[in-house]
Amino acid sequence: SAPSHTGPPAALHAFGLYALIFALLVLRPAQPLADLQPHARPAGTSVACAITASVLYSDRVVLPSGVAPALVHVDDGAIMHVEQAAPEAAAAYARARGLRFEDFRGEAISPGLIDVHVHVSAVGGRGWEGYATATKAAAAGGITTIVGMPLNSLPPTVSVDALEAEVAKAAAEGLHCDVGLWGGVVPSSLGRLQPLLADERVLGLKAFLSPLPRSAGYEAVHPDELRTAAKAAASAAVPLLVHCELMTTAEMEALQ
């Protein structure tokens, strides 16, 4: 957990929600993670840029009110204080607290972005991009968390076993940003949704209402089956994403 402090102004909450990313830094080589649990990390941390006990300054800090010169005080991966300031004042702030001062004038400091719709695969050999390059590209563009879709791997991420296989291979590749996964909803997985949702690495569910090609290895669900998935998602308080080209019951049955 983040160190205790007196509480930041409301303007800092947006920063606390996301990992801090610096476009100026050359990405460090990723280290394989023993486990893939992105949202278990304290807010404000990232694999690509781990920061401790520093005062960071730039004339291009992205704030809720706009881009302005400011200092960002970070400690143990958490953002403690953000304040609009001139470089001299930022340096004085650091000296008074015995902290390292980092001057990034000319470069942008901003909250990291979250991409919740990423097609990436670690297992199955279907030609989709792997996690090593996908997460490195994301971090280079200011994205510090990606959430992978369930249908790109073989087997798709519709069970705990499939999830474990995806996680193990992805972690072995090495990650350059945080990663979450969507759990898949197909007719055969309806009875296994609760164990999948019990895993904290699964951030929600994804279903299709329109048929996919057989080669996709991922089946659409009937509207009645979608209701079952919606109840499971609601009970776990997570989102249910739907590719919602809704077909009539007769059209679905005709295609089956």
Secondary structure as UniProt FT lines:
FT   HELIX           10..12
FT   HELIX           13..17
FT   STRAND          20..22
FT   TURN            23..24
FT   HELIX           38..40
FT   TURN            43..44
FT   STRAND          54..63
FT   TURN            64..65
FT   STRAND          66..75
FT   TURN            76..77
FT   STRAND          78..84
FT   HELIX           87..97
FT   STRAND          100..103
FT   TURN            105..106
FT   STRAND          108..111
FT   STRAND          113..118
FT   HELIX           131..140
FT   TURN            141..142
FT   STRAND          143..148
FT   HELIX           160..173
FT   STRAND          178..184
FT   HELIX           187..192
FT   HELIX           193..197
FT   TURN            200..201
FT   STRAND          202..208
FT   HELIX           214..216
FT   HELIX           223..236
FT   STRAND          240..243
FT   HELIX           249..255
//
